[in-house]
Amino acid sequence: MSEHPSPEHGDPDRFDEIVEEETTRDPDLAVIEAGSRTLRTQSGPPSADPVPARPADPEVDKALRAVEAELADRWGETKMEPSVQRIAALMDVLGEPQRAYPSIHITGTNGKTSTARMIEALLGAFELRTGRFTSPHVQSITERISLDGAPIDAERFIAAYEDIKPYVEMVDTAQEYRLSFFEIMTGMAYATFADAPVDVAVVEVGLGGAWDATNVIDGSVAVVTPIDLDHTDRLGDSHAEIATEKAGIIKPGATVILAQQPVDAAQVLLKKAVEVDATVAREGMEFGVVSREVAVGGQLLTLRGLGGEYEEIFLPLYGAHQAHNAAVALAAVEAFFGIGAEHTRTLDTDAVRRAFATVTSPGRLEVLRRSPTVVLDAAHNPAGARATASALDESFGFSRLIGVVAASDDKDVRGVLEAFEPHFAEVVITQNSTGRALDADVLAAVAVEVFGEDRVVVEPRLDEALAAAVTLAEDEAEYAGAGVLVTGSVMTVGEARLLLGRG
């Protein structure tokens, strides 16, 4: 294990500012913008950064920080008490806002947020007003609540909090435990969607399903993305146990869209569907990916939906996993419109193409710099890391790849490192600024066992880790084919994004 001298371009003051700005958030999977400039110019300039920066108005920024501080004073979103009693009580005093619109409910282990964003884009292409609730956020807490494909602005976020705050206090006094951070965020989202009003809400669970705060909705479509082992201390340590918790979002009479699943997880999900008389569509059976090929800035797909095939779909995201997410999203929207049950037609293919071509997914395989190329990805469990590694090989083909890894203390870091080991020439171990960050020295000890001492560098500060990785990538005169991957958690990606000048 070696200490690498840091170049002088790390800015300690800026790093301290980022640490000051950060609030506690759960490092669940989130995803990243990676669009094709070449193809997007056909329909206009590339879209703006989908991740909002801090408010420019000092007074608005101060008010937003005050809200963030009040929310941070509550249970964090990784603390879960198996009950929807508190959120149900909040919905009751708010007048049941979640009943004001139909919803598509999404659970799973990996791919939830990117699938939600694809569903949102498809619904928008058919002129429906959408609300989207996802977590965690990459940089700004306002990312979690979106209307018509864009995060609500800081002023609206503050107003949403102030509107429900008296009702939150009312529920707090009547319950054994105060409402948690995530329960309040859920209440804010559902109230915002009712106030808009939206035609349909696209809702990602926070953790699990049955006892998740979002599960006070009755989604007419329930989506289950691939299930793998994550949050095992709270959800169970087998695919079947985790699937049992996630199956809780399947409601009577709903349509269930199942991504490809481990056999034992699929059995649990199908059994629950039968019990509540839900209709099931399975990837690889009723819908799926027919073909895919790498394209400039993404991939070109042929998808089989519930109503037929959709050809020449450009998706500006990398990796086979994103193609499968696209198939799931398309089937979910078809099911929402009754295709496959009431109707046998397809959706308008041109509208589907337009929708997918606009998809961004902040946090997943995002290119932030060139020469050398710096890519950010929020993979934080072994399955996510394997998908990322495969996409890197397929779409980038780096001759020399340096990893920058910072993780949270409740993750399978060995599994993540083992997934990346064949792909990294060297790895720089660091840590992000959150309270749940795994100590760099602890992570480095695991990395040495996986990579060997000569391939591990330790830089506890993220800014210095990024600088060291860039230097390592440029070694041995391989400048043109060199790359850096920053990964391990959503928080790591968010902080790196700020340090690299995005946001």
Phi and psi in degrees as a GROMACS rama.xvg file:
@    title "Ramachandran Plot"
@    xaxis  label "Phi"
@    yaxis  label "Psi"
@TYPE xy
-121.14  150.016  SER-2
-94.4059  124.731  GLU-3
-101.786  130.959  HIS-4
-63.122  132.85  PRO-5
-88.0383  134.843  SER-6
-62.3081  164.726  PRO-7
-81.6595  5.38015  GLU-8
-89.1872  7.65863  HIS-9
-75.4078  136.02  GLY-10
-109.672  99.4429  ASP-11
-59.6399  -37.787  PRO-12
-64.7449  -42.5519  ASP-13
-65.08  -38.4999  ARG-14
-62.6039  -42.819  PHE-15
-63.2867  -35.5727  ASP-16
-63.3473  -41.0034  GLU-17
-64.8567  -43.3448  ILE-18
-57.7822  -42.1128  VAL-19
-64.6899  -36.271  GLU-20
-75.7803  -25.791  GLU-21
-69.4404  141.64  GLU-22
-118.556  159.446  THR-23
-65.8196  130.803  THR-24
-150.218  152.37  ARG-25
-79.5244  131.292  ASP-26
-81.9494  53.5922  PRO-27
-73.115  169.475  ASP-28
-66.733  132.911  LEU-29
-134.915  -174.247  ALA-30
-147.522  178.589  VAL-31
-138.984  152.741  ILE-32
-72.2613  130.048  GLU-33
-148.984  73.8833  ALA-34
-91.7378  161.013  GLY-35
-92.9959  111.523  SER-36
-64.3788  -38.0744  ARG-37
-62.1438  -49.5411  THR-38
-77.4135  -31.9571  LEU-39
-68.5704  -25.7087  ARG-40
-64.7478  -15.5311  THR-41
-69.0744  -26.6755  GLN-42
-121.403  15.3655  SER-43
127.446  178.105  GLY-44
-71.527  161.105  PRO-45
-56.5776  146.903  PRO-46
-69.0769  158.925  SER-47
-70.6706  165.565  ALA-48
-55.9867  122.279  ASP-49
-75.6125  -3.82653  PRO-50
-102.058  113.645  VAL-51
-69.8874  147.231  PRO-52
-85.0345  177.24  ALA-53
-62.0232  148.877  ARG-54
-57.819  138.912  PRO-55
-72.8357  -31.5513  ALA-56
-75.7807  119.636  ASP-57
-57.6372  -35.8149  PRO-58
-70.1818  -39.6194  GLU-59
-66.1642  -41.8788  VAL-60
-61.4112  -41.0881  ASP-61
-62.8197  -42.2146  LYS-62
-67.118  -38.7241  ALA-63
-65.9423  -41.2691  LEU-64
-62.0004  -35.5603  ARG-65
-65.1909  -41.8942  ALA-66
-63.9084  -45.4186  VAL-67
-58.8992  -39.2511  GLU-68
-66.0549  -41.4339  ALA-69
-65.969  -40.0274  GLU-70
-67.7956  -38.1372  LEU-71
-67.9317  -17.3545  ALA-72
-78.7308  -4.31928  ASP-73
-101.582  177.101  ARG-74
-51.1348  135.3  TRP-75
-70.8639  165.328  GLY-76
-74.5011  -7.86563  GLU-77
-90.3403  -5.30369  THR-78
-93.0922  122.422  LYS-79
-129.009  123.386  MET-80
-107.534  122.224  GLU-81
-67.6411  77.771  PRO-82
-163.073  142.827  SER-83
-106.32  17.8858  VAL-84
-62.2517  -44.0452  GLN-85
-68.9139  -46.0255  ARG-86
-66.5509  -34.8172  ILE-87
-64.5168  -39.1067  ALA-88
-64.3637  -39.7896  ALA-89
-64.7423  -44.1779  LEU-90
-59.9364  -38.0694  MET-91
-62.2008  -48.176  ASP-92
-73.7149  -19.4887  VAL-93
-85.829  -4.64585  LEU-94
88.0869  26.7503  GLY-95
54.1845  56.2446  GLU-96
-60.9508  -27.8655  PRO-97
-69.2636  -8.85973  GLN-98
-91.4317  -0.526561  ARG-99
-83.6355  -4.30864  ALA-100
-156.292  154.34  TYR-101
-74.2094  161.98  PRO-102
-143.23  154.499  SER-103
-114.806  121.302  ILE-104
-108.352  132.573  HIS-105
-124.098  127.468  ILE-106
-130.942  -176.689  THR-107
133.395  -177.579  GLY-108
-99.4049  -50.3152  THR-109
-122.883  147.508  ASN-110
88.8161  6.47956  GLY-111
-62.975  -49.458  LYS-112
-68.6307  -43.2733  THR-113
-64.6905  -38.1705  SER-114
-64.204  -41.432  THR-115
-60.1612  -42.1016  ALA-116
-67.5317  -35.1408  ARG-117
-67.68  -43.6067  MET-118
-59.0991  -45.4946  ILE-119
-58.4465  -45.6629  GLU-120
-63.2331  -41.3931  ALA-121
-64.9875  -45.3102  LEU-122
-62.2807  -40.1868  LEU-123
-63.3832  -33.9211  GLY-124
-65.8272  -20.9967  ALA-125
-103.111  24.2324  PHE-126
63.0515  32.7418  GLU-127
-98.2828  140.236  LEU-128
-80.7472  125.256  ARG-129
-112.684  149.305  THR-130
-119.946  136.515  GLY-131
-128.127  132.002  ARG-132
-121.994  115.725  PHE-133
-134.978  165.29  THR-134
-158.59  158.822  SER-135
-79.2262  -170.008  PRO-136
-102.054  154.383  HIS-137
-79.6322  -50.2753  VAL-138
-131.401  -42.6539  GLN-139
-115.825  134.998  SER-140
-60.8382  -25.1177  ILE-141
-69.3083  -15.8265  THR-142
-59.6657  -25.313  GLU-143
-68.7504  -26.8874  ARG-144
-118.479  116.173  ILE-145
-122.165  147.253  SER-146
-124.084  132.522  LEU-147
51.4977  38.4926  ASP-148
85.2459  2.90166  GLY-149
-131.465  140.446  ALA-150
-58.0344  141.785  PRO-151
-63.6211  151.026  ILE-152
-75.8196  167.982  ASP-153
-60.272  -39.2983  ALA-154
-62.0015  -42.7345  GLU-155
-69.5464  -36.2725  ARG-156
-62.3548  -46.8319  PHE-157
-60.9086  -44.3781  ILE-158
-63.2052  -38.711  ALA-159
-62.2831  -41.1229  ALA-160
-66.3151  -47.2915  TYR-161
-62.7894  -34.5099  GLU-162
-64.0541  -39.3149  ASP-163
-95.2216  -9.84575  ILE-164
-54.5427  -45.2101  LYS-165
-61.206  -34.1511  PRO-166
-74.627  -34.0394  TYR-167
-60.6743  -46.2653  VAL-168
-63.1421  -35.9501  GLU-169
-64.2666  -44.735  MET-170
-68.1362  -40.6505  VAL-171
-53.0833  -43.3419  ASP-172
-69.7073  -21.3055  THR-173
-98.2947  -6.41038  ALA-174
-110.971  158.067  GLN-175
-65.3926  -38.7857  GLU-176
-120.104  147.451  TYR-177
-66.9843  155.131  ARG-178
-57.8296  142.119  LEU-179
-85.5099  170.186  SER-180
-51.9492  -50.3724  PHE-181
-70.7915  -34.557  PHE-182
-63.4546  -41.1238  GLU-183
-67.2659  -42.2324  ILE-184
-59.8903  -40.774  MET-185
-62.5366  -45.2532  THR-186
-60.1404  -41.5743  GLY-187
-61.9758  -43.0497  MET-188
-64.073  -49.2953  ALA-189
-63.8435  -38.204  TYR-190
-68.4746  -39.6866  ALA-191
-62.9115  -41.9456  THR-192
-64.6416  -40.2546  PHE-193
-67.4819  -36.2705  ALA-194
-72.1495  -28.3488  ASP-195
-55.4704  -52.9583  ALA-196
-86.7733  161.676  PRO-197
-99.6477  159.808  VAL-198
-85.5499  -28.2897  ASP-199
-157.629  142.376  VAL-200
-107.073  137.285  ALA-201
-110.79  112.986  VAL-202
-122.882  122.509  VAL-203
-96.7  133.178  GLU-204
-64.6989  156.1  VAL-205
-82.8912  -48.4661  GLY-206
-156.54  116.962  LEU-207
84.427  -118.335  GLY-208
-178.68  -70.9518  GLY-209
-54.5043  -46.7617  ALA-210
-101.51  9.43069  TRP-211
-71.8399  145.546  ASP-212
-60.5246  -28.9723  ALA-213
-68.4675  -14.3288  THR-214
-81.0753  25.0621  ASN-215
-93.015  2.65369  VAL-216
-95.0471  159.927  ILE-217
-114.833  86.528  ASP-218
-65.5627  126.068  GLY-219
-68.491  -23.0905  SER-220
-125.695  126.742  VAL-221
-111.783  125.497  ALA-222
-111.472  132.208  VAL-223
-121.797  106.815  VAL-224
-76.3085  173.589  THR-225
-54.1324  133.377  PRO-226
-95.9553  133.47  ILE-227
-143.699  -176.378  ASP-228
-84.2031  114.819  LEU-229
-160.685  152.185  ASP-230
52.0172  40.0294  HIS-231
-65.159  -24.5142  THR-232
-69.0422  -21.7769  ASP-233
-112.042  -26.6623  ARG-234
-108.702  -11.2282  LEU-235
115.224  159.58  GLY-236
-109.561  21.8153  ASP-237
-138.033  159.17  SER-238
-58.9525  -39.3651  HIS-239
-65.8769  -43.2063  ALA-240
-63.9352  -43.9886  GLU-241
-64.4091  -40.7701  ILE-242
-63.8602  -33.771  ALA-243
-60.5643  -43.6997  THR-244
-66.6143  -44.1454  GLU-245
-71.0357  -27.3438  LYS-246
-64.2499  -12.4076  ALA-247
-63.098  -16.1026  GLY-248
-84.6899  -7.07424  ILE-249
-79.7356  114.806  ILE-250
-106.628  158.281  LYS-251
-53.2425  130.551  PRO-252
79.1801  -0.405015  GLY-253
-74.4334  166.264  ALA-254
-102.387  129.65  THR-255
-107.375  124.064  VAL-256
-103.959  112.044  ILE-257
-105.77  118.74  LEU-258
-67.8044  168.803  ALA-259
-58.3322  132.57  GLN-260
-130.271  155.845  GLN-261
-57.4226  148.777  PRO-262
-56.503  -45.2052  VAL-263
-68.541  -31.894  ASP-264
-69.3558  -42.7911  ALA-265
-60.7289  -39.4279  ALA-266
-61.4141  -42.5659  GLN-267
-64.5204  -45.6199  VAL-268
-65.4467  -41.3168  LEU-269
-68.0514  -37.2529  LEU-270
-62.63  -43.127  LYS-271
-63.7563  -40.4125  LYS-272
-60.8609  -41.4334  ALA-273
-64.1784  -42.046  VAL-274
-61.0549  -35.028  GLU-275
-106.534  12.06  VAL-276
58.2519  43.9176  ASP-277
-93.4501  152.359  ALA-278
-92.877  139.118  THR-279
-117.973  137.195  VAL-280
-124.335  127.955  ALA-281
-113.03  134.685  ARG-282
-63.5829  136.18  GLU-283
91.6507  -12.4433  GLY-284
-119.921  -72.574  MET-285
-85.3466  -19.1504  GLU-286
-155.516  168.663  PHE-287
165.7  -172.794  GLY-288
-92.7938  119.209  VAL-289
-82.0189  -46.174  VAL-290
-156.383  157.975  SER-291
-153.039  145.338  ARG-292
-143.387  146.744  GLU-293
-66.1764  135.813  VAL-294
-130.061  167.563  ALA-295
-60.3766  118.154  VAL-296
77.8915  12.3873  GLY-297
165.384  -129.604  GLY-298
-155.377  155.676  GLN-299
-109.83  127.28  LEU-300
-121.62  151.29  LEU-301
-117.44  122.274  THR-302
-113.62  141.258  LEU-303
-101.211  116.848  ARG-304
-96.4166  -171.645  GLY-305
-70.7646  -21.0937  LEU-306
-109.2  -4.6012  GLY-307
147.456  -168.889  GLY-308
-93.938  148.684  GLU-309
-125.462  115.879  TYR-310
-102.846  160.918  GLU-311
54.0738  51.413  GLU-312
-95.0808  113.507  ILE-313
-88.4791  125.574  PHE-314
-116.817  114.956  LEU-315
-81.4596  44.2602  PRO-316
-133.686  152.946  LEU-317
-97.668  147.069  TYR-318
103.938  147.354  GLY-319
-59.7508  -35.1872  ALA-320
-61.1812  -34.4719  HIS-321
-73.2159  -30.7578  GLN-322
-63.5035  -42.0655  ALA-323
-67.2802  -37.1382  HIS-324
-60.3673  -39.3784  ASN-325
-63.585  -41.0011  ALA-326
-63.0412  -42.0534  ALA-327
-63.5365  -44.9809  VAL-328
-61.6937  -44.0203  ALA-329
-61.9324  -45.5026  LEU-330
-62.3081  -37.8525  ALA-331
-63.2097  -42.9601  ALA-332
-70.6625  -39.2491  VAL-333
-57.9954  -45.6755  GLU-334
-61.8642  -38.8242  ALA-335
-60.5242  -36.5346  PHE-336
-87.1405  4.22906  PHE-337
85.3216  7.91367  GLY-338
-73.8169  135.424  ILE-339
97.4124  -17.1772  GLY-340
-121.735  -69.068  ALA-341
-83.0956  -30.717  GLU-342
-125.549  151.894  HIS-343
-111.957  5.68212  THR-344
-80.3209  171.345  ARG-345
-99.3293  165.326  THR-346
-71.4556  161.587  LEU-347
-60.983  117.08  ASP-348
-63.9703  -37.7339  THR-349
-63.6188  -39.4179  ASP-350
-65.5969  -40.0413  ALA-351
-62.4413  -43.9387  VAL-352
-61.2736  -45.3045  ARG-353
-60.5737  -41.1029  ARG-354
-64.3194  -51.236  ALA-355
-64.1989  -33.2486  PHE-356
-66.6404  -17.5209  ALA-357
-98.4881  -3.07742  THR-358
-66.2173  132.315  VAL-359
-122.01  155.45  THR-360
-146.436  81.5506  SER-361
-56.9697  128.367  PRO-362
113.539  -3.03592  GLY-363
-130.217  116.003  ARG-364
46.6376  53.3762  LEU-365
-95.2663  126.643  GLU-366
-87.5059  117.824  VAL-367
-103.838  -29.7268  LEU-368
-141.925  160.279  ARG-369
-123.619  157.228  ARG-370
57.3423  70.2155  SER-371
-79.8806  161.633  PRO-372
-71.3773  129.435  THR-373
-114.112  120.314  VAL-374
-115.251  138.357  VAL-375
-110.591  137.282  LEU-376
-149.789  134.581  ASP-377
-90.8845  21.7289  ALA-378
-55.9768  129.167  ALA-379
-137.575  7.78665  HIS-380
-138.848  163.979  ASN-381
-57.8382  -40.1176  PRO-382
-64.2264  -42.8491  ALA-383
-63.9048  -39.1442  GLY-384
-66.1586  -39.9944  ALA-385
-63.6946  -41.2451  ARG-386
-64.1582  -41.3891  ALA-387
-64.4487  -45.8222  THR-388
-59.7026  -42.3495  ALA-389
-63.7509  -42.2056  SER-390
-66.4608  -36.6522  ALA-391
-62.2756  -45.471  LEU-392
-61.7391  -42.057  ASP-393
-72.5142  -42.583  GLU-394
-102.53  -18.3993  SER-395
-116.75  -42.6037  PHE-396
59.2515  47.0245  GLY-397
-63.5698  139.806  PHE-398
-80.3563  -24.2095  SER-399
-149.549  117.327  ARG-400
-119.994  127.455  LEU-401
-107.572  130.783  ILE-402
-94.4974  143.187  GLY-403
-119.915  115.493  VAL-404
-124.474  126.263  VAL-405
-136.888  131.385  ALA-406
-128.338  174.421  ALA-407
-96.7263  160.065  SER-408
-78.7309  -1.18689  ASP-409
-112.698  19.0316  ASP-410
-108.866  162.145  LYS-411
-81.6436  78.0408  ASP-412
-69.1255  -32.9252  VAL-413
-61.8875  -45.489  ARG-414
-60.9658  -39.1734  GLY-415
-65.1615  -47.6889  VAL-416
-63.572  -39.8215  LEU-417
-64.0141  -34.7089  GLU-418
-66.2715  -34.6082  ALA-419
-89.9304  -16.1055  PHE-420
-53.9907  -44.0483  GLU-421
-67.6936  -12.2937  PRO-422
-105.191  -23.9095  HIS-423
-93.14  128.453  PHE-424
-68.0763  -43.6036  ALA-425
-145.914  161.623  GLU-426
-129.574  134.23  VAL-427
-101.805  117.437  VAL-428
-93.5943  132.456  ILE-429
-147.419  -164.565  THR-430
-150.637  151.248  GLN-431
-89.225  -178.701  ASN-432
-91.2483  -1.72513  SER-433
-78.5476  162.906  THR-434
-67.3258  -19.7703  GLY-435
-95.189  6.06085  ARG-436
-65.8097  137.421  ALA-437
-75.1946  132.133  LEU-438
-55.8228  135.373  ASP-439
-57.8938  -38.4846  ALA-440
-68.0201  -35.9906  ASP-441
-66.9393  -45.3159  VAL-442
-64.193  -38.3674  LEU-443
-63.753  -36.0513  ALA-444
-61.8952  -38.6881  ALA-445
-70.3606  -40.9068  VAL-446
-61.2691  -39.0017  ALA-447
-61.686  -39.3663  VAL-448
-66.0812  -31.661  GLU-449
-86.754  -44.6206  VAL-450
-98.2601  -23.8478  PHE-451
91.8363  150.195  GLY-452
-60.8904  -36.79  GLU-453
-70.2053  -16.1454  ASP-454
-104.636  8.13365  ARG-455
-115.721  128.461  VAL-456
-118.4  141.164  VAL-457
-116.488  124.007  VAL-458
-137.431  97.6102  GLU-459
-59.2901  -29.1687  PRO-460
-88.3338  133.178  ARG-461
-64.3375  -38.046  LEU-462
-62.7098  -40.8037  ASP-463
-71.8577  -32.066  GLU-464
-64.9823  -42.1371  ALA-465
-62.4009  -44.6719  LEU-466
-63.3916  -41.3833  ALA-467
-64.4853  -39.7843  ALA-468
-65.4521  -40.5225  ALA-469
-61.109  -43.0848  VAL-470
-62.3376  -43.7302  THR-471
-64.6657  -37.0855  LEU-472
-65.3074  -29.6506  ALA-473
-87.1935  -3.95713  GLU-474
-64.4598  159.379  ASP-475
61.2031  29.7789  GLU-476
54.4017  32.5101  ALA-477
-106.49  35.0283  GLU-478
-53.2426  -45.8808  TYR-479
-66.7035  -32.6037  ALA-480
-104.925  14.7725  GLY-481
-90.3521  152.967  ALA-482
-149.953  161.886  GLY-483
-128.48  130.073  VAL-484
-112.825  122.355  LEU-485
-102.506  123.644  VAL-486
-154.226  -179.564  THR-487
119.32  -30.9529  GLY-488
-170.33  162.666  SER-489
-64.1323  -39.3086  VAL-490
-64.2504  -39.6124  MET-491
-60.2797  -45.0439  THR-492
-62.8111  -43.9776  VAL-493
-60.8288  -44.0054  GLY-494
-69.2611  -39.682  GLU-495
-63.8984  -36.7673  ALA-496
-60.5531  -43.0415  ARG-497
-66.0511  -43.9023  LEU-498
-63.5236  -32.1625  LEU-499
-90.3105  9.10547  LEU-500
88.8291  14.7033  GLY-501
-106.003  115.466  ARG-502
